[in-house]
């Protein structure tokens, strides 16, 4: 009973963060495009804008750390990498939240179709309901499969973040800390 209000507040915070993430992703996508094209100043500006929209955007911090590293500004790179790792779990929580929302939407559609099934005797309508119900079940399966794949990818991504963090610390000649990250 004591945790129920906290869960509601957490969901509200995730909902607000999800909304901010949608607007920040426009800038993040532009930043990625510029980064891949090696237009570093434009990429940096786009990632900075992304962070202004959503300060906890771990991936934007990661790419800013990379850009600073390229420019040999290791101290600034370190700051962004600390932010990226600090917000890593939060971003993964947002991803899980989005999956949960999709899953709940599918379940509500399935409930509506179940009620429609009970209220109709028309054969054609029932065939359509069966078809859509099958598509929704496939959608749920896809969400579950993607969530499992993403879980594996998270471990790899976090390992990469830690390795890069070690590289930054190595450049700063903080060898024991670099070794710890490696």
MARTOR-261641 format. One record per residue: x, y, z of N, C-alpha, C, O, CB in turn. Coordinates in pm, whole numbers, padded with zeros to 5 digits, always signed. Glycine has a CB too. Example, Ala and Ser with C-alpha at 12.3 -4.5 7.8 and 13.67 -1.06 7.14 Angstrom:
MARTOR-261641
+01319-00569+00780+01230-00450+00780+01320-00330+00780+01424-00332+00846+01131-00447+00905+01285-00225+00708+01367-00106+00714+01290+00003+00787+01341+00114+00804+01408-00060+00572
***
This chain:
MARTOR-261641
+00082-00120+00000+00000+00000+00000+00085+00126+00000+00051+00226-00063-00092+00000+00119+00198+00119+00073+00285+00236+00080+00356+00261-00053+00386+00375-00087+00388+00220+00192+00383+00156-00128+00457+00169-00253+00368+00211-00370+00419+00261-00470+00525+00038-00287+00239+00193-00359+00148+00226-00470+00158+00372-00513+00168+00397-00633+00005+00195-00430+00157+00469-00421+00172+00608-00466+00308+00634-00533+00317+00711-00628+00154+00703-00348+00412+00569-00482+00543+00587-00542+00547+00531-00684+00608+00592-00772+00651+00519-00457+00482+00417-00707+00477+00359-00841+00403+00453-00936+00443+00470-01051+00408+00220-00837+00295+00514-00888+00221+00609-00971+00305+00730-01006+00301+00778-01120+00095+00654-00900+00383+00779-00910+00471+00893-00936+00581+00855-01034+00618+00934-01121+00533+00944-00804+00633+00733-01020+00738+00687-01111+00684+00676-01254+00751+00716-01349+00794+00550-01064+00563+00623-01267+00502+00612-01400+00478+00750-01460+00497+00770-01580+00369+00535-01392+00436+00845-01377+00413+00981-01426+00545+01043-01471+00551+01110-01574+00347+01068-01316+00651+01022-01393+00783+01075-01430+00831+01012-01560+00889+01080-01645+00885+01050-01317+00809+00881-01575+00849+00814-01700+00766+00865-01818+00817+00881-01928+00834+00661-01686+00638+00888-01794+00552+00940-01901+00601+01078-01947+00606+01105-02067+00405+00949-01853+00636+01164-01852+00688+01297-01886+00822+01285-01958+00847+01355-02056+00703+01383-01759+00909+01197-01908+01039+01178-01972+01023+01121-02113+01097+01159-02204+01128+01085-01887+00928+01031-02131+00901+00974-02263+00857+01083-02360+00897+01083-02476+00793+00863-02254+00776+01173-02312+00731+01285-02395+00850+01373-02434+00861+01414-02550+00625+01368-02320+00938+01403-02339+01056+01484-02368+01150+01410-02464+01213+01472-02551+01131+01520-02238+01159+01280-02447+01247+01201-02533+01202+01210-02679+01286+01218-02769+01249+01054-02488+01073+01208-02701+01022+01217-02839+01068+01347-02906+01108+01345-03022+00869+01208-02840+01061+01459-02834+01104+01586-02893+01256+01595-02902+01309+01657-02994+01049+01703-02812+01326+01533-02807+01473+01535-02810+01528+01447-02921+01636+01475-02974+01529+01489-02675+01457+01344-02957+01506+01250-03058+01520+01313-03196+01597+01264-03278+01414+01130-03066+01447+01418-03222+01464+01490-03349+01607+01542-03358+01673+01528-03460+01362+01607-03362+01653+01602-03250+01788+01656-03245+01892+01544-03242+01997+01554-03306+01805+01747-03123+01862+01437-03169+01955+01325-03161+01975+01261-03299+02088+01231-03338+01904+01220-03061+01867+01242-03371+01875+01183-03506+01958+01271-03598+02040+01222-03675+01734+01163-03565+01936+01402-03589+02015+01496-03670+02162+01489-03630+02250+01493-03716+01962+01641-03654+02188+01479-03500+02325+01467-03451+02394+01342-03503+02510+01346-03542+02326+01467-03300+02321+01230-03504+02379+01106-03558+02414+01120-03706+02519+01076-03751+02281+00990-03538+02323+01182-03779+02347+01203-03922+02472+01287-03944+02555+01256-04029+02224+01270-03989+02485+01394-03868+02601+01482-03879+02728+01411-03832+02834+01428-03892+02579+01611-03798+02717+01332-03728+02832+01258-03675+02884+01159-03780+03005+01150-03804+02794+01183-03545+02792+01086-03842+02831+00989-03945+02894+01058-04066+02982+01002-04132+02710+00907-03990+02848+01180-04095+02903+01257-04207+03031+01330-04167+03092+01400-04248+02800+01357-04258+03072+01314-04041+03194+01377-03987+03189+01529-03985+03291+01597-03997+03314+01332-04066+03068+01579-03972+03050+01723-03953+03036+01745-03802+02926+01762-03749+02923+01780-04034+03151+01743-03736+03154+01738-03589+03091+01858-03521+03025+01842-03418+03295+01727-03544+03109+01977-03575+03049+02095-03512+02897+02089-03517+02829+02119-03419+03099+02224-03580+02845+02049-03632+02699+02036-03645+02645+01925-03555+02540+01939-03494+02661+02009-03791+02721+01814-03549+02679+01703-03463+02677+01747-03318+02581+01719-03245+02773+01582-03481+02781+01817-03275+02788+01863-03138+02671+01956-03105+02610+01945-02998+02921+01935-03113+02641+02047-03196+02529+02139-03173+02397+02063-03160+02315+02095-03075+02520+02241-03288+02378+01963-03245+02253+01885-03240+02243+01806-03110+02137+01801-03048+02245+01790-03361+02354+01743-03068+02351+01666-02944+02332+01758-02823+02265+01720-02727+02480+01586-02928+02390+01878-02827+02369+01974-02719+02221+02014-02711+02165+02027-02602+02457+02099-02740+02160+02033-02826+02017+02067-02830+01934+01951-02774+01837+01973-02702+01972+02099-02975+01973+01830-02808+01906+01712-02754+01912+01711-02601+01812+01684-02534+01969+01582-02811+02028+01742-02548+02045+01744-02403+01968+01859-02339+01922+01847-02226+02194+01754-02367+01954+01969-02410+01871+02079-02356+01726+02032-02344+01658+02067-02248+01880+02205-02447+01681+01955-02441+01544+01902-02436+01530+01794-02329+01430+01787-02257+01503+01845-02574+01634+01709-02319+01630+01598-02224+01769+01578-02165+01852+01507-02223+01579+01467-02291+01796+01640-02050+01930+01635-01991+01981+01493-01961+02102+01472-01952+01931+01714-01865+01891+01398-01945+01932+01262-01909+01946+01170-02031+01940+01048-02016+01833+01202-01812+01963+01226-02149+01977+01146-02271+02118+01088-02276+02212+01153-02321+01947+01232-02398+02131+00964-02230+02262+00900-02217+02336+00890-02349+02457+00912-02355+02247+00761-02157+02265+00858-02456+02331+00840-02585+02385+00971-02641+02491+00973-02703+02234+00778-02684+02314+01080-02618+02364+01211-02663+02492+01245-02587+02587+01297-02646+02257+01322-02643+02493+01218-02457+02615+01242-02379+02730+01154-02430+02844+01200-02438+02588+01214-02228+02699+01031-02464+02802+00941-02515+02866+00997-02643+02988+00997-02657+02742+00801-02541+02782+01043-02736+02836+01096-02861+02910+01228-02839+03009+01255-02907+02723+01116-02963+02865+01308-02745+02940+01430-02711+03075+01393-02650+03175+01460-02676+02859+01518-02614+03078+01288-02570+03206+01241-02515+03299+01200-02628+03419+01230-02624+03184+01122-02417+03246+01133-02729+03326+01094-02845+03380+01215-02918+03497+01218-02956+03244+01008-02940+03295+01314-02939+03338+01434-03011+03446+01509-02933+03543+01558-02993+03218+01527-03036+03431+01517-02804+03534+01582-02721+03663+01502-02724+03772+01559-02725+03485+01599-02576+03652+01371-02724+03770+01284-02730+03845+01305-02860+03968+01313-02861+03728+01135-02716+03773+01316-02970+03834+01341-03101+03912+01472-03099+04018+01483-03162+03726+01345-03212+03860+01570-03026+03925+01701-03018+04032+01705-02907+04089+01810-02879+03821+01809-02993+04057+01590-02846+04155+01576-02738+04119+01659-02615+04206+01697-02537+04292+01617-02787+03989+01688-02597+03941+01755-02476+03893+01645-02382+03773+01623-02366+03826+01860-02508+03988+01578-02319+03958+01459-02242+03880+01489-02114+03800+01407-02069+04086+01388-02207+03903+01605-02058+03829+01640-01936+03680+01657-01967+03594+01608-01893+03887+01770-01873+03651+01724-02074+03510+01742-02114+03450+01608-02157+03333+01579-02130+03499+01846-02230+03531+01528-02224+03487+01394-02264+03450+01312-02142+03349+01240-02141+03596+01323-02347+03533+01322-02037+03509+01250-01912+03375+01291-01851+03299+01206-01805+03623+01275-01813+03347+01420-01850+03222+01470-01792+03102+01412-01865+03007+01366-01803+03218+01624-01796+03108+01414-01998+02995+01360-02075+02983+01209-02058+02872+01155-02054+03012+01393-02224+03096+01140-02047+03090+00995-02030+03034+00958-01894+02961+00860-01881+03228+00933-02049+03069+01037-01792+03010+01014-01659+02859+01032-01665+02785+00956-01603+03072+01110-01555+02814+01134-01739+02671+01157-01755+02605+01041-01831+02497+00994-01795+02646+01290-01829+02672+00996-01937+02618+00885-02017+02598+00761-01930+02493+00698-01935+02710+00854-02136+02699+00727-01853+02687+00609-01766+02587+00632-01653+02515+00541-01613+02823+00572-01708+02584+00754-01602+02490+00785-01494+02344+00776-01536+02257+00747-01454+02518+00923-01442+02319+00801-01662+02181+00799-01711+02149+00675-01794+02039+00663-01849+02154+00923-01794+02244+00584-01802+02226+00464-01884+02104+00384-01841+02019+00351-01924+02351+00377-01876+02093+00354-01712+01982+00273-01662+01848+00347-01678+01745+00284-01705+02004+00237-01515+01850+00478-01661+01728+00557-01680+01676+00543-01823+01556+00523-01845+01754+00706-01647+01767+00553-01921+01726+00541-02061+01673+00401-02090+01579+00385-02168+01844+00574-02156+01733+00302-02029+01684+00166-02049+01546+00150-01986+01460+00080-02039+01783+00063-01989+01525+00215-01873+01393+00215-01810+01288+00279-01899+01174+00235-01903+01398+00287-01677+01328+00385-01970+01235+00448-02065+01198+00353-02178+01083+00347-02221+01296+00577-02122+01296+00279-02224+01271+00181-02329+01173+00075-02281+01081+00036-02353+01403+00116-02375+01193+00028-02159+01102-00070-02100+00962-00011-02083+00862-00079-02104+01156-00118-01964+00957+00115-02044+00828+00185-02029+00753+00189-02163+00632+00166-02167+00851+00328-01975+00825+00219-02270+00762+00224-02402+00707+00087-02441+00597+00077-02495+00862+00273-02508+00785-00018-02414+00736-00154-02442+00610-00184-02362+00515-00242-02413+00845-00259-02411+00611-00143-02237+00495-00167-02149+00371-00096-02205+00262-00152-02203+00525-00119-02004+00389+00026-02253+00278+00101-02308+00222+00032-02432+00100+00020-02448+00321+00244-02342+00311-00014-02520+00267-00086-02640+00192-00213-02602+00088-00245-02660+00388-00120-02730+00246-00284-02506+00186-00409-02462+00046-00384-02405-00047-00458-02435+00276-00477-02355+00033-00280-02324-00098-00247-02266-00198-00205-02374-00317-00237-02365-00083-00135-02162-00150-00135-02476-00238-00095-02586-00290-00218-02658-00409-00227-02689-00164-00002-02685-00203-00312-02686-00244-00434-02752-00345-00510-02667-00444-00561-02718-00122-00523-02784-00319-00518-02536-00412-00588-02448-00549-00521-02446-00651-00590-02440-00356-00594-02307-00553-00389-02450-00684-00321-02451-00757-00348-02582-00879-00365-02582-00666-00169-02431-00683-00352-02693-00747-00389-02821-00800-00532-02815-00909-00560-02866-00647-00374-02937-00724-00621-02755-00769-00759-02745-00896-00769-02660-00985-00849-02692-00658-00846-02685-00905-00691-02555-01027-00691-02473-01146-00639-02552-01255-00696-02544-01006-00605-02347-01124-00531-02629-01234-00478-02710-01280-00580-02814-01399-00597-02837-01190-00348-02781-01183-00649-02875-01219-00751-02973-01293-00867-02907-01383-00925-02967-01094-00802-03045-01253-00902-02784-01322-01008-02711-01467-00972-02685-01557-01056-02698-01250-01036-02579-01491-00847-02648-01629-00802-02625-01707-00801-02756-01824-00838-02759-01630-00661-02561-01642-00758-02864-01708-00757-02995-01743-00900-03038-01849-00924-03095-01618-00690-03101-01652-00993-03011-01675-01134-03045-01800-01186-02975-01883-01255-03035-01551-01220-03007-01812-01152-02846-01927-01197-02768-02057-01135-02815-02164-01196-02800-01905-01166-02622-02051-01015-02871-02172-00943-02909-02210-00959-03055-02306-00896-03100-02154-00798-02879-02140-01041-03129-02175-01058-03269-02191-01205-03302-02128-01292-03243-02069-00993-03361-02276-01229-03398-02293-01366-03447-02262-01372-03597-02269-01478-03659-02438-01418-03419-02227-01258-03654-02195-01249-03795-02063-01320-03824-01960-01289-03763-02188-01101-03841-02067-01415-03915-01949-01497-03947-01834-01413-04004-01719-01432-03967-01988-01606-04047-01866-01320-04092-01763-01236-04152-01694-01150-04046-01572-01136-04046-01825-01145-04262-01772-01094-03957-01716-01012-03850-01627-01096-03760-01521-01051-03717-01827-00945-03768-01671-01217-03730-01590-01305-03645-01458-01343-03712-01356-01354-03644-01669-01433-03610-01459-01364-03843-01333-01394-03914-01238-01276-03907-01118-01293-03889-01361-01431-04061-01292-01155-03922-01208-01035-03910-01150-01023-03770-01032-00991-03753-01289-00909-03945-01234-01048-03670-01188-01041-03532-01076-01144-03508-00975-01113-03445-01305-01066-03434-01095-01265-03559-00991-01368-03544-00861-01324-03611-00752-01346-03557-01039-01503-03604-00872-01263-03727-00754-01219-03800-00680-01110-03723-00558-01116-03707-00794-01168-03939-00753-01011-03676-00692-00901-03602-00636-00952-03469-00530-00908-03425-00794-00788-03578-00707-01044-03405-00659-01101-03279-00526-01173-03302-00436-01163-03219-00764-01198-03220-00513-01243-03412-00387-01309-03446-00276-01209-03469-00163-01229-03425-00405-01396-03569-00308-01100-03538-00207-00995-03562-00162-00932-03431-00044-00903-03413-00264-00887-03656-00256-00911-03341-00221-00853-03211-00134-00949-03130-00039-00906-03064-00349-00818-03132-00165-01078-03136-00082-01177-03065+00059-01178-03123+00156-01189-03049-00145-01319-03075+00069-01165-03255+00201-01157-03318+00275-01033-03271+00396-01037-03245+00189-01156-03471+00203-00922-03259+00263-00796-03211+00316-00810-03069+00424-00760-03038+00161-00683-03218+00240-00877-02983+00286-00900-02846+00412-00986-02846+00506-00960-02771+00176-00967-02762+00413-01086-02930+00530-01173-02940+00652-01096-02987+00763-01117-02938+00502-01289-03033+00631-01007-03084+00742-00923-03134+00798-00834-03024+00919-00821-03010+00695-00837-03252+00709-00774-02947+00753-00686-02838+00837-00766-02739+00942-00719-02694+00631-00622-02766+00791-00886-02705+00866-00969-02610+01001-01010-02667+01102-01009-02596+00784-01094-02574+01004-01046-02795+01129-01086-02859+01228-00969-02865+01347-00985-02835+01102-01139-03001+01178-00852-02905+01265-00734-02910+01316-00695-02773+01430-00651-02759+01190-00617-02972+01233-00712-02671+01277-00680-02534+01392-00772-02492+01486-00728-02427+01159-00693-02435+01384-00900-02528+01492-00994-02495+01619-00959-02571+01728-00963-02515+01449-01139-02526+01605-00924-02698+01723-00884-02777+01786-00758-02720+01908-00747-02711+01684-00861-02924+01701-00663-02682+01750-00537-02627+01823-00560-02494+01920-00490-02464+01634-00438-02607+01777-00656-02417+01843-00688-02290+01986-00734-02315+02078-00695-02244+01763-00795-02213+02005-00819-02416+02140-00863-02452+02222-00747-02506+02341-00735-02474+02134-00975-02557+02161-00663-02586+02233-00549-02643+02273-00450-02535+02378-00386-02545+02146-00479-02748+02192-00436-02431+02223-00345-02321+02355-00382-02255+02438-00295-02227+02111-00346-02217+02373-00510-02231+02497-00554-02167+02617-00521-02255+02719-00475-02205+02492-00706-02137+02604-00543-02384+02713-00512-02476+02737-00362-02482+02852-00316-02481+02682-00566-02617+02629-00285-02487+02642-00139-02495+02707-00085-02367+02794+00002-02375+02504-00074-02517+02666-00134-02253+02724-00086-02127+02873-00122-02121+02954-00042-02074+02649-00146-02005+02908-00241-02168+03049-00280-02172+03128-00185-02262+03240-00147-02230+03065-00426-02220+03068-00149-02374+03135-00054-02466+03151+00082-02399+03257+00144-02409+03054-00040-02598+03047+00129-02331+03055+00256-02259+03168+00252-02157+03246+00347-02147+02921+00288-02189+03176+00144-02081+03280+00132-01979+03419+00126-02041+03514+00184-01987+03257+00007-01893+03432+00058-02153+03561+00051-02222+03604+00190-02270+03718+00231-02251+03553-00046-02342+03510+00263-02330+03541+00397-02377+03575+00488-02259+03665+00572-02269+03423+00455-02457+03504+00472-02150+03534+00548-02029+03677+00519-01984+03749+00610-01944+03433+00513-01916+03717+00392-01992+03855+00356-01960+03955+00426-02051+04061+00469-02005+03874+00206-01970+03922+00436-02180+04010+00506-02274+04028+00653-02236+04139+00707-02244+03953+00495-02416+03920+00715-02195+03928+00856-02154+04018+00870-02031+04106+00955-02026+03785+00913-02125+03994+00784-01934+04075+00787-01812+04222+00758-01844+04311+00817-01783+04023+00685-01708+04247+00670-01937+04384+00639-01978+04451+00764-02037+04566+00793-02006+04386+00524-02081+04378+00837-02121+04432+00960-02181+04461+01065-02074+04552+01147-02088+04335+01017-02286+04382+01063-01967+04403+01156-01856+04510+01104-01759+04537+01165-01655+04271+01179-01781+04571+00991-01795+04677+00929-01715+04629+00888-01575+04705+00891-01478+04796+01025-01703+04503+00852-01568+04445+00800-01444+04438+00648-01460+04331+00589-01470+04301+00864-01416+04555+00587-01460+04570+00447-01496+04495+00349-01407+04431+00257-01459+04714+00413-01495+04500+00363-01276+04424+00266-01193+04273+00270-01222+04208+00165-01226+04449+00294-01044+04219+00391-01241+04076+00402-01271+04045+00346-01410+03942+00282-01431+04031+00549-01262+04136+00371-01504+04118+00316-01639+04117+00164-01634+04033+00100-01697+04229+00366-01734+04209+00107-01560+04217-00037-01546+04088-00093-01486+04038-00198-01527+04336-00076-01460+04035-00021-01388+03909-00065-01325+03796-00067-01428+03716-00160-01430+03872+00029-01206+03789+00035-01512+03683+00040-01614+03702-00070-01719+03606-00132-01764+03681+00177-01683+03826-00094-01755+03855-00201-01852+03814-00335-01792+03829-00439-01857+04006-00203-01893
***
